[in-house]
Amino acid sequence: MSSLPLAVSISAQTVVVLMAIAVVLAILGHLTRLRSLLATGLVLLFLATFGMIIGGFGAWQDAPGPAPDTLRPTSLPPADGSIGDAKQDAERGVDKNP
């Protein structure tokens, strides 16, 4: 369970919609030269960016680790062998490590 319960509840769609609204408000603020509208758009844009970072961190915290790579040998090759030899030994169940 994540230590940030709010982060999991922030969906990507919500953040994208908030960013789009913020950009539209900021552009309208520039065009109409209304500083309050421009400031509102910029504040919303920063809040959406912060929400995106928190949401991504929450998703990363709750994500499982990477899947094991079955093609990669689990042990290092012996000094006189190669990675291919180690893979073949692992497939055959041969353990050359003492």
C-alpha positions, 0 to 999 in steps of 0.5 A: 500500500502506498504511503500517499493514498491521494496519489493513487486517486489522481488519474492521468485523465484528470491531470491532462484535462486540468492541464488543458484547461490551464493552458487555455486560461493562460492563453486567454489571459495573455490575449485579453491582458487580464493578469488574474486570468493569466495567473489562474491559468499558470497556477492551475498548470503548476498544480496539474504538474504537481499532481502528475508528479505525485500520481506518477510517484504513487503509481511507481510505489504500488507497481510490482517489481520487474518480471524475472528475465528467463533468458538471462542466466541467474549465475555468473559464468565460470572463469573458463566459460562463457555466458552461453555455457552458463545458460546451457548449464542452467538449462541442464541443471548443472551446478559448477559452482562449489 
